[in-house]
Amino acid sequence: MKFKDHLKEQLKNPEFKSEYEALGSEYEIIRQIIEARSELNLTQKELAERTGIKQSNISRLERGTYTPSLKSLMKVAKGLNKELHIEFK
């Protein structure tokens, strides 16, 4: 199952949806990382090798139980062949 499909299914639960919306920015970056990794057909281990970040930390990041530093996000972006953009709105 793709992440988008899983998320769509989970958002049907009102309690999940409320929590998801409260943490919108955090979940958005997680979603983008998982999606980019999937598009490149990379495992967490392969992304870890590309970034120098432990696979366990990649896993924790994707589960939302690890808050990465800006430096870590920059490594992840580079490992995914992406640019990191941060902005205030």
C-alpha positions in Angstrom: 0.0 0.0 0.0 1.3 3.4 -0.9 1.7 6.0 1.9 -0.9 8.3 0.2 -3.5 5.6 0.2 -2.7 4.6 3.8 -3.0 8.3 4.9 -6.3 8.7 3.1 -7.7 5.7 4.9 -6.4 6.9 8.3 -7.8 10.4 7.8 -11.3 8.8 7.9 -10.8 8.4 11.6 -11.9 11.8 13.2 -9.4 11.4 16.1 -6.5 10.7 13.8 -7.5 13.5 11.5 -7.6 16.0 14.4 -4.1 15.0 15.6 -2.7 14.9 12.0 -3.9 18.4 11.3 -2.5 19.7 14.6 0.9 18.3 13.6 0.5 19.2 9.9 4.0 20.6 9.2 5.7 17.7 11.0 3.7 15.1 9.1 4.2 16.9 5.9 8.0 16.6 6.0 7.6 12.9 7.0 5.2 12.4 4.1 7.6 14.0 1.6 10.6 12.0 2.8 8.7 8.7 2.6 7.3 9.6 -0.8 10.7 10.7 -2.2 12.4 7.5 -0.9 9.6 5.4 -2.4 9.9 7.1 -5.8 13.6 6.3 -5.8 12.9 2.7 -4.8 15.2 3.1 -1.8 15.1 1.1 1.3 15.7 2.8 4.6 19.0 1.1 4.8 20.0 2.4 1.4 19.0 6.0 2.4 21.0 5.6 5.5 24.0 4.6 3.5 23.6 7.6 1.2 23.2 10.0 4.2 25.5 8.7 6.8 22.5 8.6 9.2 21.8 5.3 11.0 19.0 3.3 9.5 17.3 3.2 12.9 17.1 7.0 12.9 15.7 7.0 9.4 13.0 4.6 10.7 12.3 6.8 13.7 12.1 9.9 11.5 9.6 8.3 9.3 7.5 7.1 12.2 7.6 10.6 13.7 9.4 9.5 16.9 12.6 11.4 16.1 13.0 15.1 15.6 15.9 15.6 13.2 18.2 18.6 13.3 18.4 20.9 10.3 21.8 19.3 9.5 20.1 15.9 9.4 17.3 17.1 7.1 19.9 18.5 4.8 21.6 15.1 4.6 18.3 13.4 4.0 17.5 15.9 1.2 20.9 15.3 -0.4 20.4 11.5 -0.1 17.1 11.9 -1.9 18.5 14.1 -4.6 16.4 16.9 -3.4 16.9 20.5 -2.1 15.7 21.5 1.3 13.6 24.6 1.5 12.4 26.1 4.8 10.1 29.1 5.0 7.9 31.0 7.4 4.4 31.9 6.2 
